[in-house]
Amino acid sequence: MSARRTLPEGARRGWCPSLARPMPTGDGLLARVHPPLGRLTPAQLRAVAEGARTYGNGHVDVTARGNLQIRGVSEESAPRLACALAEAGLADTRDDGGPQRLTLTAPLAGLDEREAIDVPALARAVEAVGLAVPGLPPKTLVAVDGGGAFGLGVVEADFFLFATGRAQVAFGLAGADGPLRCGLLPERGAAGALGLALAAFAGTGKRRVRDLDPAERALVAASAGFHPFEPAPLAPAPAPAAPGLAPLPEGRAAVLVQAPFGRCTADRLERVAALAGPEGARLSPERGLALVAPKGGTAAFQAALGQAGFIVSPDDPRRAVFACPGAPACRSGTTPVPDHAARLAEALAPLAGLVTAHVSGCHKGCAHPGPADLTLVARDGAYDVVPRGEPGDEPATRLAFEAALDRIRKAAAAGRPALDLAFRNDPP
């Protein structure tokens, strides 16, 4: 792991845009849509697509929290976009600066017969109690997982409600070094206990639970009924479903897809709306969607989503590369990140399953704040190269993209997954 370096002024993620409070970016304003539980009916999919086309530039991002971002909105069009989506049932849920969507659930929640709790019902209860807590930081996140066949996996959240048995959940808090298990709660009492913990957290004035000191964390745990506070590591939820088919009860199947590097368009959403059945689509933390396939037409349904531009196979090399929108979409970026990420993924194809990479338009690392086997951080049109590190770590060297890609291609062709060797002994 590389050493950390001092980041330039402004190199911090923090703005939480909404429909009423869009965020300035390189291609205009960015308005975030927070579908309840990450679910969209076909009519809502069409409304988002039409809104992106009419009031934005037609580009839509799928976020790691299962939300949508409409790009290229203007000061004049933003209010009209908000009104159009409110009519479709996608309005902001609060106007006090708190989280517009508090919970994160797996895309197949409620469809997975192996789940031990009613995830959608618990998530709705959590959303309701959260709305009653004033002063809640905008990035607050509660991960709710039912312990089924396909879960959330490793997820960065503030609070955790993970099923451990029938109608029982483990209550967890984010710690400095990972999630901490506080104890067990009955499913029916979990939302109420969490509401008390949310209020205690809001009272600390901190932005994230991981930032709490030990005394503050103990106070939050005690508010939920866990006193004395004797935490233990919280095991992650089951791994998420990869792109492809996931079996469902009664002989049905879900098709899971991912948007390449989280990038989508109004036309693609229109295609999803046309293909989706009455259950609509469910957004996933893997920057994709899940749809229930029609019986007897699963293969054609999956093929149609692939033709629409989505990743439909678990071995697609683009899955190993994280990337942000880059320039010109983001005003912090200086390189065309998605184009470079696609070429990097192609170069890394011989090492599929062995390495991960991250192409970041700046030091904020919005697409993937954590480490990767290789991280390229754009700066003034070139890239700082960080092997086995995060965007804010000290780089091993600095290269133009073509020069870095040439070294990566040679290492991949030779079957050498230790990509740091390709940049060894270069001056930073």
C-alpha positions as CSV (number, residue, x, y, z in Angstrom):
1,M,0.0,0.0,0.0
2,S,1.3,3.4,-0.9
3,A,1.8,6.2,1.6
4,R,-0.9,8.9,1.8
5,R,-0.3,12.4,0.4
6,T,-1.7,15.8,1.1
7,L,-4.6,16.4,-1.4
8,P,-5.2,19.7,-3.1
9,E,-7.8,22.2,-1.8
10,G,-11.3,20.9,-2.7
11,A,-10.2,17.3,-3.3
12,R,-12.9,15.9,-1.1
13,R,-16.2,14.3,-1.9
14,G,-19.1,15.7,0.1
15,W,-22.0,17.3,-1.9
16,C,-25.1,15.2,-1.9
17,P,-27.2,16.5,-4.8
18,S,-31.0,16.1,-5.1
19,L,-33.6,17.3,-7.5
20,A,-34.1,20.5,-5.5
21,R,-30.4,21.0,-4.9
22,P,-28.5,19.9,-8.1
23,M,-24.7,20.0,-8.1
24,P,-22.6,22.0,-10.5
25,T,-20.4,19.8,-12.7
26,G,-18.4,20.2,-15.9
27,D,-21.4,19.5,-18.2
28,G,-24.0,21.6,-16.3
29,L,-25.9,20.7,-13.1
30,L,-26.2,17.1,-11.9
31,A,-29.6,16.2,-10.4
32,R,-29.8,13.0,-8.4
33,V,-33.0,10.8,-8.3
34,H,-33.5,8.6,-5.3
35,P,-36.1,5.9,-6.2
36,P,-37.7,4.4,-3.1
37,L,-35.8,1.2,-2.3
38,G,-34.1,1.6,-5.6
39,R,-37.2,0.4,-7.5
40,L,-38.6,1.9,-10.7
41,T,-41.8,1.1,-12.5
42,P,-41.7,1.1,-16.3
43,A,-43.5,4.5,-16.2
44,Q,-40.9,5.9,-13.9
45,L,-38.1,4.6,-16.1
46,R,-39.7,6.4,-19.0
47,A,-40.1,9.6,-16.9
48,V,-36.4,9.6,-16.0
49,A,-35.4,9.0,-19.6
50,E,-37.7,11.8,-20.8
51,G,-36.5,14.1,-18.1
52,A,-32.8,13.4,-19.0
53,R,-33.5,14.0,-22.7
54,T,-35.7,17.1,-22.2
55,Y,-34.1,18.9,-19.3
56,G,-30.5,17.4,-19.3
57,N,-28.1,16.2,-21.9
58,G,-29.4,12.7,-22.1
59,H,-26.7,11.2,-20.0
60,V,-27.6,9.3,-16.8
61,D,-25.3,7.8,-14.1
62,V,-26.1,4.8,-12.0
63,T,-24.5,5.3,-8.6
64,A,-23.0,2.9,-6.1
65,R,-26.0,3.6,-3.8
66,G,-28.5,2.5,-6.4
67,N,-29.6,6.0,-7.4
68,L,-29.7,7.8,-10.7
69,Q,-28.0,11.0,-11.7
70,I,-29.3,13.2,-14.6
71,R,-26.5,15.2,-16.1
72,G,-26.4,18.4,-18.1
73,V,-29.3,20.1,-16.3
74,S,-29.4,23.9,-16.3
75,E,-30.6,26.5,-13.8
76,E,-33.7,27.1,-15.9
77,S,-34.5,23.4,-16.5
78,A,-33.9,22.1,-13.0
79,P,-37.2,23.2,-11.5
80,R,-39.1,21.7,-14.5
81,L,-37.2,18.4,-14.1
82,A,-38.1,18.3,-10.4
83,C,-41.8,18.8,-11.2
84,A,-41.8,16.2,-13.9
85,L,-40.3,13.6,-11.7
86,A,-42.5,14.5,-8.8
87,E,-45.5,13.7,-10.9
88,A,-43.9,10.3,-11.6
89,G,-43.6,9.6,-7.8
90,L,-39.8,10.4,-7.7
91,A,-39.8,13.6,-5.7
92,D,-37.3,14.4,-3.0
93,T,-38.4,13.1,0.3
94,R,-37.0,15.8,2.6
95,D,-36.0,19.5,2.4
96,D,-33.8,19.8,5.5
97,G,-30.5,18.6,4.0
98,G,-30.9,15.1,5.3
99,P,-30.5,11.9,3.3
100,Q,-33.1,11.6,0.5
101,R,-32.8,7.8,0.6
102,L,-31.6,6.3,3.9
103,T,-31.4,2.6,3.1
104,L,-29.5,0.3,0.8
105,T,-30.8,-3.1,-0.1
106,A,-29.8,-5.9,-2.5
107,P,-31.6,-5.7,-5.9
108,L,-33.3,-9.1,-5.4
109,A,-34.5,-8.3,-1.8
110,G,-38.0,-9.5,-1.4
111,L,-37.6,-12.0,-4.3
112,D,-35.0,-14.2,-2.7
113,E,-36.8,-17.1,-0.9
114,R,-33.7,-17.8,1.3
115,E,-34.0,-14.4,3.1
116,A,-34.7,-14.7,6.8
117,I,-36.5,-11.3,7.1
118,D,-38.8,-9.1,5.1
119,V,-36.2,-6.7,3.8
120,P,-38.5,-4.3,1.9
121,A,-40.8,-3.9,4.9
122,L,-37.9,-3.3,7.3
123,A,-36.3,-0.8,4.8
124,R,-39.6,1.1,4.5
125,A,-39.8,1.2,8.3
126,V,-36.3,2.5,8.6
127,E,-37.0,5.2,5.9
128,A,-40.0,6.3,7.9
129,V,-38.2,6.7,11.3
130,G,-35.3,8.4,9.5
131,L,-37.6,11.1,8.2
132,A,-38.5,12.0,11.8
133,V,-34.8,12.6,12.8
134,P,-33.8,16.3,12.2
135,G,-30.2,17.1,11.6
136,L,-29.3,13.7,10.1
137,P,-26.2,14.1,7.9
138,P,-27.0,13.8,4.2
139,K,-24.7,10.8,3.5
140,T,-26.1,8.7,6.4
141,L,-26.7,5.1,5.1
142,V,-28.3,2.1,6.6
143,A,-27.5,-1.3,5.0
144,V,-30.4,-3.8,5.3
145,D,-29.7,-7.4,4.2
146,G,-31.8,-10.5,4.5
147,G,-29.1,-13.1,4.5
148,G,-30.4,-14.7,1.3
149,A,-28.5,-16.2,-1.6
150,F,-27.6,-12.8,-3.0
151,G,-26.8,-10.0,-0.7
152,L,-25.0,-6.7,-0.4
153,G,-21.6,-8.1,0.2
154,V,-19.0,-5.7,1.6
155,V,-20.7,-2.3,1.8
156,E,-19.7,1.0,3.2
157,A,-22.5,2.2,5.5
158,D,-23.1,3.9,8.8
159,F,-25.6,1.4,10.3
160,F,-26.2,-2.3,9.5
161,L,-29.2,-4.5,10.0
162,F,-28.2,-7.9,8.8
163,A,-30.4,-11.0,9.2
164,T,-28.9,-13.7,11.4
165,G,-31.9,-16.0,11.6
166,R,-35.6,-16.1,11.2
167,A,-37.0,-12.6,12.2
168,Q,-33.8,-11.6,13.8
169,V,-31.1,-9.1,12.8
170,A,-27.6,-8.1,13.9
171,F,-27.3,-4.4,14.6
172,G,-24.0,-2.9,13.5
173,L,-22.2,0.4,13.4
174,A,-19.4,1.6,11.2
175,G,-16.0,1.6,12.9
176,A,-12.7,3.1,11.9
177,D,-11.5,-0.3,10.7
178,G,-14.7,-1.9,9.6
179,P,-18.3,-2.6,10.7
180,L,-18.8,-3.5,14.3
181,R,-21.5,-5.9,15.6
182,C,-23.3,-4.5,18.6
183,G,-25.8,-7.3,19.3
184,L,-29.1,-8.9,18.1
185,L,-32.5,-7.4,17.7
186,P,-35.9,-8.8,16.8
187,E,-36.9,-7.9,13.3
188,R,-40.1,-6.1,14.5
189,G,-38.1,-3.9,16.9
190,A,-35.1,-3.1,14.7
191,A,-36.5,0.1,13.1
192,G,-37.4,1.6,16.4
193,A,-34.0,0.9,17.9
194,L,-32.4,2.3,14.8
195,G,-34.4,5.5,15.0
196,L,-33.0,6.1,18.5
197,A,-29.5,5.5,17.3
198,L,-30.0,7.8,14.3
199,A,-31.1,10.6,16.7
200,A,-28.1,10.0,18.9
201,F,-25.8,10.1,15.9
202,A,-27.3,13.3,14.6
203,G,-26.6,14.9,18.0
204,T,-22.9,14.2,17.7
205,G,-22.5,16.6,14.7
206,K,-20.3,14.2,12.9
207,R,-20.7,13.5,9.2
208,R,-20.3,9.7,9.3
209,V,-20.4,7.0,12.0
210,R,-16.9,5.9,11.2
211,D,-15.7,9.3,12.3
212,L,-17.1,9.0,15.9
213,D,-14.7,8.6,18.8
214,P,-15.1,5.6,21.1
215,A,-17.3,7.5,23.6
216,E,-19.6,8.8,20.9
217,R,-19.9,5.4,19.3
218,A,-20.7,3.8,22.7
219,L,-23.4,6.4,23.2
220,V,-25.0,5.7,19.8
221,A,-25.0,2.0,20.6
222,A,-26.5,2.5,24.0
223,S,-29.3,4.5,22.4
224,A,-30.2,1.4,20.5
225,G,-30.2,-0.7,23.7
226,F,-26.7,-2.0,23.6
227,H,-25.1,-1.2,27.0
228,P,-22.4,-2.0,27.9
229,F,-21.0,-1.6,24.4
230,E,-19.0,-4.7,23.6
231,P,-18.5,-4.7,19.9
232,A,-17.2,-7.5,17.7
233,P,-16.4,-7.6,14.0
234,L,-19.6,-7.8,11.9
235,A,-19.5,-10.4,9.2
236,P,-20.3,-9.1,5.7
237,A,-23.5,-9.9,4.0
238,P,-23.7,-12.6,1.3
239,A,-22.0,-11.6,-2.0
240,P,-24.0,-9.8,-4.6
241,A,-25.3,-11.5,-7.7
242,A,-23.0,-11.1,-10.7
243,P,-24.3,-10.0,-14.1
244,G,-26.3,-12.9,-15.6
245,L,-29.2,-15.0,-14.5
246,A,-30.4,-15.5,-10.9
247,P,-33.0,-18.2,-10.2
248,L,-36.2,-17.1,-8.5
249,P,-39.1,-19.1,-7.0
250,E,-41.7,-20.7,-9.2
251,G,-39.3,-21.3,-12.1
252,R,-38.7,-17.6,-12.8
253,A,-35.4,-15.9,-13.2
254,A,-34.0,-12.4,-12.7
255,V,-31.5,-10.9,-15.2
256,L,-28.9,-8.7,-13.6
257,V,-26.9,-6.2,-15.7
258,Q,-24.4,-3.4,-15.1
259,A,-24.0,-0.1,-16.8
260,P,-20.4,0.1,-18.0
261,F,-18.6,2.3,-15.5
262,G,-22.0,3.4,-14.2
263,R,-22.8,5.3,-17.4
264,C,-26.2,5.1,-19.0
265,T,-28.3,7.2,-21.4
266,A,-31.9,8.1,-21.8
267,D,-32.2,5.8,-24.8
268,R,-31.0,2.8,-22.7
269,L,-33.5,3.6,-20.0
270,E,-36.2,3.7,-22.5
271,R,-35.2,0.3,-23.7
272,V,-35.2,-1.0,-20.2
273,A,-38.7,0.4,-19.7
274,A,-39.9,-1.4,-22.9
275,L,-38.4,-4.7,-21.7
276,A,-39.5,-4.5,-18.0
277,G,-42.6,-6.3,-16.9
278,P,-45.0,-5.0,-14.3
279,E,-42.4,-5.4,-11.5
280,G,-40.2,-2.8,-13.3
281,A,-36.5,-2.6,-12.6
282,R,-34.4,-2.5,-9.4
283,L,-31.2,-0.5,-9.2
284,S,-28.2,-2.2,-7.7
285,P,-25.1,-1.0,-5.7
286,E,-23.1,-2.6,-8.5
287,R,-24.2,0.3,-10.8
288,G,-26.7,-1.8,-12.6
289,L,-30.2,-3.1,-12.6
290,A,-32.2,-6.3,-12.0
291,L,-35.3,-7.3,-13.9
292,V,-37.5,-10.3,-13.7
293,A,-37.4,-12.1,-17.0
294,P,-40.5,-13.4,-18.7
295,K,-41.0,-17.1,-18.5
296,G,-39.7,-18.9,-21.5
297,G,-37.9,-15.9,-22.9
298,T,-35.0,-15.5,-20.6
299,A,-32.2,-15.9,-23.2
300,A,-33.8,-13.4,-25.6
301,F,-34.5,-11.0,-22.7
302,Q,-30.8,-11.1,-21.6
303,A,-29.6,-10.7,-25.2
304,A,-31.8,-7.6,-25.7
305,L,-30.3,-6.0,-22.6
306,G,-26.9,-6.7,-23.9
307,Q,-27.7,-5.2,-27.2
308,A,-28.9,-2.1,-25.4
309,G,-25.4,-1.6,-24.1
310,F,-25.4,-3.2,-20.7
311,I,-22.9,-5.7,-19.2
312,V,-24.7,-9.0,-19.1
313,S,-21.8,-11.5,-18.5
314,P,-19.8,-12.0,-15.2
315,D,-16.6,-12.3,-17.2
316,D,-16.9,-8.9,-19.0
317,P,-13.5,-7.3,-18.5
318,R,-15.0,-3.9,-17.8
319,R,-16.3,-5.2,-14.5
320,A,-12.7,-5.1,-13.1
321,V,-12.2,-1.4,-13.8
322,F,-13.8,1.4,-11.8
323,A,-14.2,4.8,-13.5
324,C,-15.8,8.1,-13.0
325,P,-17.3,10.4,-15.8
326,G,-14.0,12.4,-16.1
327,A,-13.7,15.4,-18.4
328,P,-15.6,17.1,-19.8
329,A,-18.6,15.8,-17.7
330,C,-16.8,16.6,-14.4
331,R,-15.2,19.9,-13.9
332,S,-12.5,18.3,-11.6
333,G,-11.4,16.0,-14.4
334,T,-8.8,16.6,-17.1
335,T,-8.9,13.3,-19.1
336,P,-11.7,11.3,-20.9
337,V,-11.9,8.7,-18.1
338,P,-14.6,6.4,-19.5
339,D,-12.8,6.0,-22.9
340,H,-9.5,5.4,-21.1
341,A,-11.1,2.9,-18.7
342,A,-12.6,0.9,-21.6
343,R,-9.2,0.6,-23.3
344,L,-7.6,-0.3,-20.0
345,A,-10.2,-3.0,-19.5
346,E,-9.5,-4.5,-22.9
347,A,-5.8,-4.5,-22.1
348,L,-6.4,-6.3,-18.8
349,A,-8.6,-8.9,-20.3
350,P,-5.8,-11.6,-20.2
351,L,-5.7,-11.1,-16.4
352,A,-9.5,-11.4,-15.9
353,G,-10.3,-12.2,-12.3
354,L,-6.8,-11.5,-11.1
355,V,-6.6,-7.7,-10.9
356,T,-8.7,-4.6,-10.3
357,A,-8.1,-1.2,-11.7
358,H,-9.4,2.3,-11.1
359,V,-9.2,5.3,-13.5
360,S,-10.0,8.4,-11.5
361,G,-10.5,11.9,-13.0
362,C,-9.0,13.5,-9.9
363,H,-7.8,12.7,-6.4
364,K,-11.3,12.5,-4.9
365,G,-11.7,8.9,-6.2
366,C,-15.5,9.2,-6.4
367,A,-16.0,6.0,-8.3
368,H,-14.0,3.8,-5.9
369,P,-12.6,5.4,-2.7
370,G,-10.8,2.2,-1.7
371,P,-7.7,0.6,-3.0
372,A,-7.2,-1.3,-6.3
373,D,-4.3,-3.3,-7.8
374,L,-3.7,-0.3,-10.1
375,T,-5.1,3.2,-9.8
376,L,-4.6,5.9,-12.4
377,V,-5.3,9.4,-11.1
378,A,-5.7,12.1,-13.7
379,R,-3.8,15.4,-13.2
380,D,-3.3,18.1,-15.9
381,G,-4.0,15.7,-18.7
382,A,-1.7,12.8,-17.6
383,Y,-2.0,10.2,-14.9
384,D,-0.4,9.6,-11.5
385,V,0.2,5.8,-11.3
386,V,-0.6,4.3,-7.9
387,P,0.0,0.5,-7.7
388,R,-1.9,-1.3,-5.0
389,G,-3.3,1.8,-3.5
390,E,-6.0,4.5,-3.4
391,P,-6.3,7.8,-5.4
392,G,-4.9,9.8,-2.5
393,D,-1.8,7.7,-2.1
394,E,1.7,8.7,-3.3
395,P,2.2,7.7,-6.9
396,A,5.0,5.5,-8.2
397,T,5.3,7.6,-11.3
398,R,3.4,10.0,-13.6
399,L,2.8,9.1,-17.3
400,A,0.7,10.0,-20.3
401,F,-2.1,7.5,-20.7
402,E,-0.7,5.8,-23.8
403,A,2.7,5.3,-22.1
404,A,1.0,3.7,-19.0
405,L,-1.3,1.6,-21.2
406,D,1.7,0.3,-23.2
407,R,3.3,-1.0,-20.0
408,I,0.1,-2.5,-18.8
409,R,-0.5,-4.3,-22.1
410,K,3.0,-5.9,-21.9
411,A,2.5,-7.0,-18.3
412,A,-1.0,-8.5,-19.1
413,A,0.2,-10.2,-22.3
414,A,3.0,-11.8,-20.3
415,G,0.5,-13.0,-17.6
416,R,2.0,-10.8,-14.9
417,P,-0.8,-9.7,-12.5
418,A,1.7,-7.9,-10.2
419,L,1.3,-4.6,-12.2
420,D,3.4,-2.6,-9.7
421,L,6.5,-4.3,-11.3
422,A,5.7,-2.5,-14.6
423,F,6.2,0.9,-12.8
424,R,9.0,0.1,-10.5
425,N,12.0,2.4,-10.2
426,D,10.3,5.3,-12.0
427,P,10.8,8.7,-10.5
428,P,7.5,10.1,-9.1
